[in-house]
Amino acid sequence: MRVTPAALTLGAMLLLGAGPAAAQTLPADEEDFRYLLGLGLRAGPDYWGSEQRSLSLKPLWALRWGRWRISTSGAGGLMGFGNEAVGPGPGASRELFRSSTLRVGFGLRFDSGRNSDAVSSTAGLPDVQRTLRGRLYASYALAPPWQLSGALSQDLLGKRGGAVATIDLTRRLYRSPMAELNAFVSASAGDRRHMLSYFGVPADSPAAQRYGRAYEPGAGLRDATLGANYTRAFGSHWVGYAGASLSTLLGPAADSPLDQRRSAFGWSLGLAYRN
């Protein structure tokens, strides 16, 4: 019998969800329904290694009831600012275990993939189809200002998205009842399927003729990022953030002929209302 990543993920969900952590009684304030609505502005490269940059304005929204949450990128952390550690990321998620130092959870999100003909540098490459990703995440509080977190994300539908692992180390530089400043360093790696889809150049593709060579990366490091985030609450309902980061490609990703610029700077701003 063939065991698929989707079956493994579902099994982990059921097993962990049925454990003692799932039966843990939530504090009364965490049983309430919470929501957040806002707007976020982001500037950065169009894709990994691109020299083309874009500025985008997108909605921020998040919903939470107990240990269940669904949110867009960046919104979940804003809703919990002042009350919790690093959030589970975008998509739908459920916290499976919580202690004073450790948090573990599971999430699902849609991955938009890549429309290769959207930009000239990837034109002629196979598209990466939209898919559903499963994500296991955990965060551990080290010394009071330090936090270590990691995640493993897997394409559950077999759409050539592959698996990606990330690890983050965050240090709180400043915190008050209304504001917080954090610095972080992170790194990510992909399996062979992921690296082939996003950084590979098939020998029979028009892109291989354009670049003068084919490229078939293996599994390995993808990128590293150094950055900082500032979050501030404006009263009990309004909250905003500003962030900046510098990322660089590593390993097999850095050797791809698709890379026009290995390092890139990005920034983001956002403002939202939470109940």
N, C-alpha and C positions, 0 to 999 in steps of 0.2 A: 504493500500500500504506500502510495506517495503522500508525504506530509508536506503541505504547502506552507509558505510564510503566513498566509491568512489564517490557516488552521492553527498554527502555533500561536499566533497573536491572540486569536479568540480564546484558545485554551488558557493562555496566561491571564487573560481578562477574567475568565470565569473562576480560575483557581484563586487569583489574588482577591477578586471581589467577594469570594465566599469566606475568606480568612477573617481573623480577629479584627484586622484593621477596618474592614468594611462594616463590621458590626459596632465599631466605636461610636458612641453617642456624640453628636455634634453640639457645640455650644449653641445657645438659643440664637445669638446674633448671626451664626453661620447658616442657620436654617432659613433665614429670610431670603426673599428673591431680590437680587441686585442687578442693576443694569448701568451701562455707561454709553454715552453717545458723544461723538466729537469729530474733529478733522485733523489729519496729519499731513505734513508737507515733507517730502523726501527728495534729496538730490544724490545721484550716484551713477555708476556705470550701468549701461543697459544690460550687461551680463558679465560673467567672470572673464576677465582679460580684455574687455572691450575698451577702446579709446573713446567711444561715443558715450555721452552722458545725457541724462534726462532729469527733468524736474517734474514731480507728480504730486497731485493733491488727491488724497483718498480718505474715505470715511473711516472713522474709528468707532467700533461698537463692541460691546461685550455683555453677556448675560451669565449670571451665576445663581445656582440654587444648591445650597449645601456643598457637596464635593464635586458637583457637575458644573462644567463651564464650557461656553462656546464664545470665541472672540476672534477678531481680526488681529493681524500682526501689530504688536505694541500696545494693544488695548487692555489685555488682561492684567498686565503689571500696573497700569494706571488705576484700575478699579480696586486693586488690593494695596495700593501704596499706603505705607504706614502700618499695615496690618499683617504682611506676610513676606516671605522671601521671594526669590526669583520665580516668576510664573512659569506655567507649563508650555507657553508658546501659543501660536495661533491654531484655530480649529476647535473641535470638540474634545474635551478631556475630562477625566475623572481622577481625583486624588485617591490612591489606594492605601497609602500608609502615611502617618504623620507622627513624629515625636518632636521633642524639643530641638533636636539637631538634624534629623533626617526626614526627607519627604520623597515619596515615590509615587508615580502616577502613569497613566496611559492616555494617549490621545490619538485622534484621527483628524486628518485634514486633507483637503484637495490640493494637489500639486499641479500647477498650470502647464508644466512641461516647457517646451520651447518650439516656437514657430520659426524654423531656420531661415525661411525666406524673408523674415521681417527686417533683417539687417544684412548688409552686403557681405560682411566677413564670414557669416555662417550659411550664406546662400548656397544651395546645391547639396547640403547635408541632410540626412534623414531627420524628420521632425521627431521630437520626444513628446509622446501623447500625454494628455491630461490623465491623471491617475489619483488613486486614493492611497494615502500613506498612513501607516500605523507608527506610533512613536512611544517608546518607553523612556521615561525621564526620571532623574533623581537629583536631589540637591542635598549637600551636607554642610552644615555650619562648622567651620574649623575653629580658630580663635575668634573672639567677638567681631573683629572687622572683616574677617575673611570667609568666603563661601566658595565651595567647589561644586560644580554641577556638570552633568553629562546627559547625553541622550543618544538613542539608537533609533533611526528612522528607516522604514522598509516600504518599498513599493508593493502594495498588496494585490495589485491587479495584473502584474507582469507586463507593464507598459514600457519597459526598458528604463525605468527610473532607478533601479538598483537600491542599494543600502548606503546610508551615510551615518557616520558616528561623529559626535562633537563633544568637546570638553571645554569648560569655561572656568576660569579662576577670577573671582570678583573681590575687590577690596573697597569697603566703604571709607571714603575720605572725610565725609562730613554728614552729620544727621542732626536734625532738630525736629520738633513736632510737626513742622510745616514743610520741610525741605530735606533733600538727600542728594549727595553727590557720590557717584561710584565710578571707579576705574576698573577695567577688565581686560583680560587677554584670553583669546580663545583659539582653538585649532580644530580643523575638521578633516576627515578622511573618507574616501569612498571605495566601494568594492569595484571589481573590474567592470561590471555592467554599467554602473553609474559613470565611471570615468570614460568608457567607450562612448556613451550616449552624449555627454556634454563636451568632451575634449578630443574625441577620436575623429579621424578623417579616413573614411573607407577608401580603399584603393580604386574602386570603380566609380567614385563620385566625381561630379564636376569640380568640387572643391579641391580634390587631390591634384587635378590638372592645374588649377589656378595657383595652388601653393607649391607645386612642383614635387610633392611627396605625400605619401600616405602616413598615417600615424595611428598606432594601436596601443594605447596606454594600458597598464595593468592597475591593480589595486594599489592604493597608497595615499599619502597626504594630498589634500586639495588646497587648503588655504589657512592662513593665520591672520588674526585681527587684533589690533590694539585700539582701545577706545575709552570713552567716558560718557556718562549719562547724568543729567541733572533733572530732578523731578521736584515740583513744588505744588503744594495745595493752596488754593486761593479760597479760604473758608472751608466749609464742610462738604461742598458739592463740586466746586470747580477745581480741576487739576491740570497742570501742563508739564511738558517735558522738552528738553533739548538734548541732542546727542551728536557726537562726532566720532568717526572711526577711520582708521587706516588699515587696509587689508592688502595682503600680498599672496600670490599663488605659490604653491610649493609642490615638490615631487613631480609625479607624472603630469599634473595639471600645468605646471610651469613650463614643461617641455613641448607643449602642444603648439603647432603652427597657427592655431586660431588665436593665440594670445598676442594682442597688439600692445598691451600694457600690463605688466605683471602686478604693479601696485596701484591702488586707487584710494582716493579720499571720498568719504561720504558724510552727509549730515542730515539731521531730521529735526522737525519741530512739531508739536502737537498741543491741542487744547481740547478738553472734554468735560462733560457734565456727568456726575454720577449721583445716584439717589442715596 
